[in-house]
């Protein structure tokens, strides 16, 4: 576990796609992926909502993540295969999530 994070970019709109269903949801600037998915009925465990605890760790099948967490190491972040939907966002137009 690391307490370091990479530099983040300003919030912009992007989409998340659910790999298992093909559903696509817009994530507006200023709203977390976690809150977007919870609004859509997904039950994702969470605790701190600050990217520290790792409870909401979610797999990413494709897309580039803007990591804003303090949980994943730099090496783990560089793979773009998992992220914290409570605080991290996308650098690409879409993230395909392993849900």
Secondary structure, 3 states (H helix, E strand, C coil): CCCCCCCCCCCCCEEEEECCCCCEEEECCCCCHHHHHHHCCCCCCCCCCCCCCCCCEEEEEECCEECCCCCCCHHHHHHCCEEECCCCEECCCEEEECC
